[in-house]
Structure formats: C-alpha cells, structure tokens
Amino acid sequence: MKIMKLKLALGIMGACVLSFFSVNELKAQKGYEFTSFTVVESIVPSGLGRSRIIHALEGRDYKSFASVRSEDDNTRNKSDRDEIRVKNFEETKILNFFNLGGIRFQNIAANDAVVNSKVNYMLEEGWELVTITAGVESNAGKDDGEGIYITRFYFKRKKG
C-alpha cells in the first residue's frame, strides 16, 4: 500500500513538473512561426503507387474551420472543402518502395537523399527542426499488400 501511494505521489509530481515545463515552453514559442512538410511513400507492389514530398506554400487560419461544441450549442462548422483546400503547394516526386521485382532498396536510398536535401534546405532558410512524426496506413495486417508510409517534419523559426 505504501509503495502504491509513493508511486501515485511521484506520478502526480512528475505530471506537475511536465505541465510546468509545457506552459513555459509554450510561452517561449510566442515569437515563432511554424511550418511542416509531409513525405508520402507508396507501399504498393509493382510500383503502381505515387510517392511525393508535399509542402504547403500558403497558410490557413484553423479558426475559420473550427467550431466549439457544447451541450447548449451543438452547431458544427459548415466550411466547404474548397475553402480549406490549399492550391499552392510544392510537390516533389520521389520513388515508390516497390517495383516489379519487389522492394527496391535503391529507391529508399534515393528518397532518403531527396528528403535530406529538403531538410538541409529548410535549415539553410533558418528553420529549426522541431520533431518528426511517422505512421503507416495499411489494411491492418491483412494480406492486401498496399498502403502508404507518411512522415511529417515540423519546423519553427523566429518571426521577423
């Protein structure tokens, strides 16, 4: 029982410390702008998929497309998809993971080289890499042999 109480106390203290740092980190971010780009790599046999690096060249104000819902007000945002859609973006062609012979390691190496070039360019432009997030979409392990591998790169830099 004492060990459980100690673990609980340590957990609460840890959460307080983390929330303190999170609040201070948010305050420190105030003078920054953020951007991201997404790498979409096809996991479709026979090279039939499309793989690209996508980087939006225009911004959107999320508030225009958001709604706050409550018990009293269950109204949802009625924005059209065309209002949200970005028409100005950079699209960089990269290679699919597969070709007719199966997985193509040269394609993976080539994609790494192109993505590294993009990251290096962003760094030269004054952006600081904040985090990288990746995920895979597939048919939940079923034998479909298809999917996409998505990696998002998030950057920040001082405004001005």
PyMOL CGO cylinders between C-alpha atoms (Angstrom):
from pymol import cmd
from pymol.cgo import CYLINDER

trace = [
    CYLINDER, 0.00, 0.00, 0.00, 2.85, 2.41, 0.85, 0.3, 1, 1, 1, 1, 1, 1,
    CYLINDER, 2.85, 2.41, 0.85, 4.55, 1.64, -2.48, 0.3, 1, 1, 1, 1, 1, 1,
    CYLINDER, 4.55, 1.64, -2.48, 1.34, 2.41, -4.37, 0.3, 1, 1, 1, 1, 1, 1,
    CYLINDER, 1.34, 2.41, -4.37, 0.97, 5.74, -2.55, 0.3, 1, 1, 1, 1, 1, 1,
    CYLINDER, 0.97, 5.74, -2.55, 4.60, 6.59, -3.27, 0.3, 1, 1, 1, 1, 1, 1,
    CYLINDER, 4.60, 6.59, -3.27, 4.15, 5.76, -6.97, 0.3, 1, 1, 1, 1, 1, 1,
    CYLINDER, 4.15, 5.76, -6.97, 0.99, 7.87, -7.09, 0.3, 1, 1, 1, 1, 1, 1,
    CYLINDER, 0.99, 7.87, -7.09, 2.75, 10.81, -5.41, 0.3, 1, 1, 1, 1, 1, 1,
    CYLINDER, 2.75, 10.81, -5.41, 5.71, 10.54, -7.78, 0.3, 1, 1, 1, 1, 1, 1,
    CYLINDER, 5.71, 10.54, -7.78, 3.36, 10.36, -10.75, 0.3, 1, 1, 1, 1, 1, 1,
    CYLINDER, 3.36, 10.36, -10.75, 1.50, 13.49, -9.65, 0.3, 1, 1, 1, 1, 1, 1,
    CYLINDER, 1.50, 13.49, -9.65, 4.78, 15.33, -9.04, 0.3, 1, 1, 1, 1, 1, 1,
    CYLINDER, 4.78, 15.33, -9.04, 6.03, 14.27, -12.46, 0.3, 1, 1, 1, 1, 1, 1,
    CYLINDER, 6.03, 14.27, -12.46, 2.84, 15.48, -14.14, 0.3, 1, 1, 1, 1, 1, 1,
    CYLINDER, 2.84, 15.48, -14.14, 3.14, 18.84, -12.34, 0.3, 1, 1, 1, 1, 1, 1,
    CYLINDER, 3.14, 18.84, -12.34, 6.76, 19.23, -13.45, 0.3, 1, 1, 1, 1, 1, 1,
    CYLINDER, 6.76, 19.23, -13.45, 5.88, 18.31, -17.04, 0.3, 1, 1, 1, 1, 1, 1,
    CYLINDER, 5.88, 18.31, -17.04, 2.94, 20.71, -17.13, 0.3, 1, 1, 1, 1, 1, 1,
    CYLINDER, 2.94, 20.71, -17.13, 5.17, 23.49, -15.73, 0.3, 1, 1, 1, 1, 1, 1,
    CYLINDER, 5.17, 23.49, -15.73, 7.71, 22.93, -18.49, 0.3, 1, 1, 1, 1, 1, 1,
    CYLINDER, 7.71, 22.93, -18.49, 4.97, 22.66, -21.11, 0.3, 1, 1, 1, 1, 1, 1,
    CYLINDER, 4.97, 22.66, -21.11, 3.47, 26.02, -20.06, 0.3, 1, 1, 1, 1, 1, 1,
    CYLINDER, 3.47, 26.02, -20.06, 6.90, 27.68, -20.05, 0.3, 1, 1, 1, 1, 1, 1,
    CYLINDER, 6.90, 27.68, -20.05, 7.76, 26.11, -23.39, 0.3, 1, 1, 1, 1, 1, 1,
    CYLINDER, 7.76, 26.11, -23.39, 4.52, 27.47, -24.86, 0.3, 1, 1, 1, 1, 1, 1,
    CYLINDER, 4.52, 27.47, -24.86, 5.34, 30.94, -23.57, 0.3, 1, 1, 1, 1, 1, 1,
    CYLINDER, 5.34, 30.94, -23.57, 8.80, 30.68, -25.15, 0.3, 1, 1, 1, 1, 1, 1,
    CYLINDER, 8.80, 30.68, -25.15, 7.26, 29.77, -28.53, 0.3, 1, 1, 1, 1, 1, 1,
    CYLINDER, 7.26, 29.77, -28.53, 5.36, 33.04, -28.86, 0.3, 1, 1, 1, 1, 1, 1,
    CYLINDER, 5.36, 33.04, -28.86, 7.78, 34.76, -31.24, 0.3, 1, 1, 1, 1, 1, 1,
    CYLINDER, 7.78, 34.76, -31.24, 7.99, 31.83, -33.67, 0.3, 1, 1, 1, 1, 1, 1,
    CYLINDER, 7.99, 31.83, -33.67, 6.31, 30.72, -36.86, 0.3, 1, 1, 1, 1, 1, 1,
    CYLINDER, 6.31, 30.72, -36.86, 5.84, 27.06, -37.69, 0.3, 1, 1, 1, 1, 1, 1,
    CYLINDER, 5.84, 27.06, -37.69, 5.73, 25.04, -40.87, 0.3, 1, 1, 1, 1, 1, 1,
    CYLINDER, 5.73, 25.04, -40.87, 5.80, 21.41, -41.91, 0.3, 1, 1, 1, 1, 1, 1,
    CYLINDER, 5.80, 21.41, -41.91, 6.11, 19.16, -44.90, 0.3, 1, 1, 1, 1, 1, 1,
    CYLINDER, 6.11, 19.16, -44.90, 4.86, 15.63, -45.42, 0.3, 1, 1, 1, 1, 1, 1,
    CYLINDER, 4.86, 15.63, -45.42, 6.57, 12.71, -47.13, 0.3, 1, 1, 1, 1, 1, 1,
    CYLINDER, 6.57, 12.71, -47.13, 4.14, 10.16, -48.58, 0.3, 1, 1, 1, 1, 1, 1,
    CYLINDER, 4.14, 10.16, -48.58, 5.81, 6.95, -49.73, 0.3, 1, 1, 1, 1, 1, 1,
    CYLINDER, 5.81, 6.95, -49.73, 3.79, 4.32, -51.52, 0.3, 1, 1, 1, 1, 1, 1,
    CYLINDER, 3.79, 4.32, -51.52, 3.81, 0.74, -50.30, 0.3, 1, 1, 1, 1, 1, 1,
    CYLINDER, 3.81, 0.74, -50.30, 2.07, -0.70, -53.35, 0.3, 1, 1, 1, 1, 1, 1,
    CYLINDER, 2.07, -0.70, -53.35, 3.58, -3.64, -55.26, 0.3, 1, 1, 1, 1, 1, 1,
    CYLINDER, 3.58, -3.64, -55.26, 4.69, -3.28, -58.88, 0.3, 1, 1, 1, 1, 1, 1,
    CYLINDER, 4.69, -3.28, -58.88, 5.48, 0.42, -58.48, 0.3, 1, 1, 1, 1, 1, 1,
    CYLINDER, 5.48, 0.42, -58.48, 1.87, 1.43, -59.09, 0.3, 1, 1, 1, 1, 1, 1,
    CYLINDER, 1.87, 1.43, -59.09, 1.63, 3.91, -56.22, 0.3, 1, 1, 1, 1, 1, 1,
    CYLINDER, 1.63, 3.91, -56.22, 2.64, 7.59, -56.08, 0.3, 1, 1, 1, 1, 1, 1,
    CYLINDER, 2.64, 7.59, -56.08, 5.25, 8.93, -53.69, 0.3, 1, 1, 1, 1, 1, 1,
    CYLINDER, 5.25, 8.93, -53.69, 5.75, 12.64, -53.03, 0.3, 1, 1, 1, 1, 1, 1,
    CYLINDER, 5.75, 12.64, -53.03, 7.01, 15.30, -50.65, 0.3, 1, 1, 1, 1, 1, 1,
    CYLINDER, 7.01, 15.30, -50.65, 4.21, 17.85, -50.10, 0.3, 1, 1, 1, 1, 1, 1,
    CYLINDER, 4.21, 17.85, -50.10, 4.82, 21.33, -48.67, 0.3, 1, 1, 1, 1, 1, 1,
    CYLINDER, 4.82, 21.33, -48.67, 2.03, 23.93, -48.47, 0.3, 1, 1, 1, 1, 1, 1,
    CYLINDER, 2.03, 23.93, -48.47, 3.04, 27.36, -49.77, 0.3, 1, 1, 1, 1, 1, 1,
    CYLINDER, 3.04, 27.36, -49.77, 0.08, 29.18, -48.26, 0.3, 1, 1, 1, 1, 1, 1,
    CYLINDER, 0.08, 29.18, -48.26, -1.38, 29.19, -44.79, 0.3, 1, 1, 1, 1, 1, 1,
    CYLINDER, -1.38, 29.19, -44.79, -4.82, 28.68, -43.33, 0.3, 1, 1, 1, 1, 1, 1,
    CYLINDER, -4.82, 28.68, -43.33, -6.37, 30.07, -40.15, 0.3, 1, 1, 1, 1, 1, 1,
    CYLINDER, -6.37, 30.07, -40.15, -7.70, 26.99, -38.36, 0.3, 1, 1, 1, 1, 1, 1,
    CYLINDER, -7.70, 26.99, -38.36, -10.28, 29.16, -36.54, 0.3, 1, 1, 1, 1, 1, 1,
    CYLINDER, -10.28, 29.16, -36.54, -12.12, 29.63, -39.85, 0.3, 1, 1, 1, 1, 1, 1,
    CYLINDER, -12.12, 29.63, -39.85, -12.79, 25.90, -39.96, 0.3, 1, 1, 1, 1, 1, 1,
    CYLINDER, -12.79, 25.90, -39.96, -13.31, 25.12, -36.26, 0.3, 1, 1, 1, 1, 1, 1,
    CYLINDER, -13.31, 25.12, -36.26, -16.35, 25.16, -34.04, 0.3, 1, 1, 1, 1, 1, 1,
    CYLINDER, -16.35, 25.16, -34.04, -16.72, 24.87, -30.29, 0.3, 1, 1, 1, 1, 1, 1,
    CYLINDER, -16.72, 24.87, -30.29, -19.48, 22.44, -29.41, 0.3, 1, 1, 1, 1, 1, 1,
    CYLINDER, -19.48, 22.44, -29.41, -21.21, 22.06, -26.08, 0.3, 1, 1, 1, 1, 1, 1,
    CYLINDER, -21.21, 22.06, -26.08, -24.40, 20.70, -24.56, 0.3, 1, 1, 1, 1, 1, 1,
    CYLINDER, -24.40, 20.70, -24.56, -26.07, 24.03, -25.25, 0.3, 1, 1, 1, 1, 1, 1,
    CYLINDER, -26.07, 24.03, -25.25, -24.66, 24.60, -28.73, 0.3, 1, 1, 1, 1, 1, 1,
    CYLINDER, -24.66, 24.60, -28.73, -24.10, 21.57, -30.94, 0.3, 1, 1, 1, 1, 1, 1,
    CYLINDER, -24.10, 21.57, -30.94, -23.58, 23.61, -34.14, 0.3, 1, 1, 1, 1, 1, 1,
    CYLINDER, -23.58, 23.61, -34.14, -20.80, 22.36, -36.35, 0.3, 1, 1, 1, 1, 1, 1,
    CYLINDER, -20.80, 22.36, -36.35, -18.62, 24.29, -38.75, 0.3, 1, 1, 1, 1, 1, 1,
    CYLINDER, -18.62, 24.29, -38.75, -20.10, 24.38, -42.26, 0.3, 1, 1, 1, 1, 1, 1,
    CYLINDER, -20.10, 24.38, -42.26, -16.96, 25.27, -44.22, 0.3, 1, 1, 1, 1, 1, 1,
    CYLINDER, -16.96, 25.27, -44.22, -16.74, 23.99, -47.77, 0.3, 1, 1, 1, 1, 1, 1,
    CYLINDER, -16.74, 23.99, -47.77, -13.83, 21.71, -48.64, 0.3, 1, 1, 1, 1, 1, 1,
    CYLINDER, -13.83, 21.71, -48.64, -12.79, 24.20, -51.33, 0.3, 1, 1, 1, 1, 1, 1,
    CYLINDER, -12.79, 24.20, -51.33, -12.26, 26.84, -48.63, 0.3, 1, 1, 1, 1, 1, 1,
    CYLINDER, -12.26, 26.84, -48.63, -9.91, 24.52, -46.72, 0.3, 1, 1, 1, 1, 1, 1,
    CYLINDER, -9.91, 24.52, -46.72, -8.06, 23.09, -49.72, 0.3, 1, 1, 1, 1, 1, 1,
    CYLINDER, -8.06, 23.09, -49.72, -4.61, 24.55, -50.44, 0.3, 1, 1, 1, 1, 1, 1,
    CYLINDER, -4.61, 24.55, -50.44, -3.97, 25.10, -54.14, 0.3, 1, 1, 1, 1, 1, 1,
    CYLINDER, -3.97, 25.10, -54.14, -0.42, 26.49, -53.84, 0.3, 1, 1, 1, 1, 1, 1,
    CYLINDER, -0.42, 26.49, -53.84, 1.95, 23.78, -52.72, 0.3, 1, 1, 1, 1, 1, 1,
    CYLINDER, 1.95, 23.78, -52.72, 5.31, 22.32, -53.61, 0.3, 1, 1, 1, 1, 1, 1,
    CYLINDER, 5.31, 22.32, -53.61, 5.18, 18.72, -54.83, 0.3, 1, 1, 1, 1, 1, 1,
    CYLINDER, 5.18, 18.72, -54.83, 8.47, 16.85, -55.08, 0.3, 1, 1, 1, 1, 1, 1,
    CYLINDER, 8.47, 16.85, -55.08, 8.46, 13.49, -56.82, 0.3, 1, 1, 1, 1, 1, 1,
    CYLINDER, 8.46, 13.49, -56.82, 10.18, 10.63, -55.02, 0.3, 1, 1, 1, 1, 1, 1,
    CYLINDER, 10.18, 10.63, -55.02, 10.28, 6.91, -55.74, 0.3, 1, 1, 1, 1, 1, 1,
    CYLINDER, 10.28, 6.91, -55.74, 7.98, 4.11, -54.60, 0.3, 1, 1, 1, 1, 1, 1,
    CYLINDER, 7.98, 4.11, -54.60, 9.29, 1.46, -52.20, 0.3, 1, 1, 1, 1, 1, 1,
    CYLINDER, 9.29, 1.46, -52.20, 8.37, -1.32, -54.64, 0.3, 1, 1, 1, 1, 1, 1,
    CYLINDER, 8.37, -1.32, -54.64, 8.85, -2.05, -58.31, 0.3, 1, 1, 1, 1, 1, 1,
    CYLINDER, 8.85, -2.05, -58.31, 8.03, -5.14, -60.37, 0.3, 1, 1, 1, 1, 1, 1,
    CYLINDER, 8.03, -5.14, -60.37, 10.85, -7.06, -58.68, 0.3, 1, 1, 1, 1, 1, 1,
    CYLINDER, 10.85, -7.06, -58.68, 9.67, -6.29, -55.13, 0.3, 1, 1, 1, 1, 1, 1,
    CYLINDER, 9.67, -6.29, -55.13, 11.12, -3.93, -52.53, 0.3, 1, 1, 1, 1, 1, 1,
    CYLINDER, 11.12, -3.93, -52.53, 13.69, -1.62, -54.11, 0.3, 1, 1, 1, 1, 1, 1,
    CYLINDER, 13.69, -1.62, -54.11, 16.40, -0.54, -51.65, 0.3, 1, 1, 1, 1, 1, 1,
    CYLINDER, 16.40, -0.54, -51.65, 17.88, 1.90, -54.19, 0.3, 1, 1, 1, 1, 1, 1,
    CYLINDER, 17.88, 1.90, -54.19, 14.54, 3.71, -54.19, 0.3, 1, 1, 1, 1, 1, 1,
    CYLINDER, 14.54, 3.71, -54.19, 14.61, 4.00, -50.40, 0.3, 1, 1, 1, 1, 1, 1,
    CYLINDER, 14.61, 4.00, -50.40, 18.18, 5.37, -50.53, 0.3, 1, 1, 1, 1, 1, 1,
    CYLINDER, 18.18, 5.37, -50.53, 17.18, 7.83, -53.26, 0.3, 1, 1, 1, 1, 1, 1,
    CYLINDER, 17.18, 7.83, -53.26, 14.20, 9.02, -51.19, 0.3, 1, 1, 1, 1, 1, 1,
    CYLINDER, 14.20, 9.02, -51.19, 16.45, 9.48, -48.17, 0.3, 1, 1, 1, 1, 1, 1,
    CYLINDER, 16.45, 9.48, -48.17, 18.79, 11.63, -50.26, 0.3, 1, 1, 1, 1, 1, 1,
    CYLINDER, 18.79, 11.63, -50.26, 15.94, 13.83, -51.56, 0.3, 1, 1, 1, 1, 1, 1,
    CYLINDER, 15.94, 13.83, -51.56, 14.34, 14.20, -48.10, 0.3, 1, 1, 1, 1, 1, 1,
    CYLINDER, 14.34, 14.20, -48.10, 17.73, 15.03, -46.56, 0.3, 1, 1, 1, 1, 1, 1,
    CYLINDER, 17.73, 15.03, -46.56, 18.20, 17.68, -49.25, 0.3, 1, 1, 1, 1, 1, 1,
    CYLINDER, 18.20, 17.68, -49.25, 14.80, 19.19, -48.36, 0.3, 1, 1, 1, 1, 1, 1,
    CYLINDER, 14.80, 19.19, -48.36, 15.64, 19.19, -44.62, 0.3, 1, 1, 1, 1, 1, 1,
    CYLINDER, 15.64, 19.19, -44.62, 19.05, 20.78, -45.29, 0.3, 1, 1, 1, 1, 1, 1,
    CYLINDER, 19.05, 20.78, -45.29, 17.38, 23.45, -47.44, 0.3, 1, 1, 1, 1, 1, 1,
    CYLINDER, 17.38, 23.45, -47.44, 14.91, 24.23, -44.64, 0.3, 1, 1, 1, 1, 1, 1,
    CYLINDER, 14.91, 24.23, -44.64, 17.78, 24.53, -42.15, 0.3, 1, 1, 1, 1, 1, 1,
    CYLINDER, 17.78, 24.53, -42.15, 19.65, 26.88, -44.51, 0.3, 1, 1, 1, 1, 1, 1,
    CYLINDER, 19.65, 26.88, -44.51, 16.49, 29.03, -44.70, 0.3, 1, 1, 1, 1, 1, 1,
    CYLINDER, 16.49, 29.03, -44.70, 16.60, 29.49, -40.91, 0.3, 1, 1, 1, 1, 1, 1,
    CYLINDER, 16.60, 29.49, -40.91, 14.10, 26.82, -39.91, 0.3, 1, 1, 1, 1, 1, 1,
    CYLINDER, 14.10, 26.82, -39.91, 14.84, 24.63, -36.89, 0.3, 1, 1, 1, 1, 1, 1,
    CYLINDER, 14.84, 24.63, -36.89, 13.65, 21.02, -36.98, 0.3, 1, 1, 1, 1, 1, 1,
    CYLINDER, 13.65, 21.02, -36.98, 11.27, 20.54, -34.05, 0.3, 1, 1, 1, 1, 1, 1,
    CYLINDER, 11.27, 20.54, -34.05, 10.03, 16.98, -34.47, 0.3, 1, 1, 1, 1, 1, 1,
    CYLINDER, 10.03, 16.98, -34.47, 9.41, 14.17, -36.93, 0.3, 1, 1, 1, 1, 1, 1,
    CYLINDER, 9.41, 14.17, -36.93, 6.29, 12.00, -36.80, 0.3, 1, 1, 1, 1, 1, 1,
    CYLINDER, 6.29, 12.00, -36.80, 5.70, 8.88, -38.88, 0.3, 1, 1, 1, 1, 1, 1,
    CYLINDER, 5.70, 8.88, -38.88, 2.87, 6.46, -39.50, 0.3, 1, 1, 1, 1, 1, 1,
    CYLINDER, 2.87, 6.46, -39.50, 1.80, 3.66, -41.79, 0.3, 1, 1, 1, 1, 1, 1,
    CYLINDER, 1.80, 3.66, -41.79, -1.59, 3.07, -43.35, 0.3, 1, 1, 1, 1, 1, 1,
    CYLINDER, -1.59, 3.07, -43.35, -2.30, -0.47, -44.41, 0.3, 1, 1, 1, 1, 1, 1,
    CYLINDER, -2.30, -0.47, -44.41, -5.09, -3.00, -44.20, 0.3, 1, 1, 1, 1, 1, 1,
    CYLINDER, -5.09, -3.00, -44.20, -4.43, -3.80, -40.52, 0.3, 1, 1, 1, 1, 1, 1,
    CYLINDER, -4.43, -3.80, -40.52, -2.07, -6.67, -41.30, 0.3, 1, 1, 1, 1, 1, 1,
    CYLINDER, -2.07, -6.67, -41.30, -4.44, -8.37, -43.71, 0.3, 1, 1, 1, 1, 1, 1,
    CYLINDER, -4.44, -8.37, -43.71, -2.93, -9.66, -46.93, 0.3, 1, 1, 1, 1, 1, 1,
    CYLINDER, -2.93, -9.66, -46.93, -3.62, -6.61, -49.12, 0.3, 1, 1, 1, 1, 1, 1,
    CYLINDER, -3.62, -6.61, -49.12, -0.02, -5.65, -49.88, 0.3, 1, 1, 1, 1, 1, 1,
    CYLINDER, -0.02, -5.65, -49.88, -0.90, -1.97, -50.13, 0.3, 1, 1, 1, 1, 1, 1,
    CYLINDER, -0.90, -1.97, -50.13, -0.53, 1.15, -48.05, 0.3, 1, 1, 1, 1, 1, 1,
    CYLINDER, -0.53, 1.15, -48.05, 1.34, 4.38, -47.56, 0.3, 1, 1, 1, 1, 1, 1,
    CYLINDER, 1.34, 4.38, -47.56, 4.10, 5.43, -45.23, 0.3, 1, 1, 1, 1, 1, 1,
    CYLINDER, 4.10, 5.43, -45.23, 3.74, 9.03, -44.08, 0.3, 1, 1, 1, 1, 1, 1,
    CYLINDER, 3.74, 9.03, -44.08, 6.39, 11.12, -42.33, 0.3, 1, 1, 1, 1, 1, 1,
    CYLINDER, 6.39, 11.12, -42.33, 5.76, 14.69, -41.16, 0.3, 1, 1, 1, 1, 1, 1,
    CYLINDER, 5.76, 14.69, -41.16, 8.61, 17.10, -40.48, 0.3, 1, 1, 1, 1, 1, 1,
    CYLINDER, 8.61, 17.10, -40.48, 7.79, 20.09, -38.24, 0.3, 1, 1, 1, 1, 1, 1,
    CYLINDER, 7.79, 20.09, -38.24, 9.94, 23.23, -38.17, 0.3, 1, 1, 1, 1, 1, 1,
    CYLINDER, 9.94, 23.23, -38.17, 9.99, 26.58, -36.38, 0.3, 1, 1, 1, 1, 1, 1,
    CYLINDER, 9.99, 26.58, -36.38, 11.89, 29.84, -36.75, 0.3, 1, 1, 1, 1, 1, 1,
    CYLINDER, 11.89, 29.84, -36.75, 11.80, 33.25, -35.14, 0.3, 1, 1, 1, 1, 1, 1,
    CYLINDER, 11.80, 33.25, -35.14, 9.36, 35.67, -36.70, 0.3, 1, 1, 1, 1, 1, 1,
    CYLINDER, 9.36, 35.67, -36.70, 10.83, 38.66, -38.36, 0.3, 1, 1, 1, 1, 1, 1,
]
cmd.load_cgo(trace, "trace")
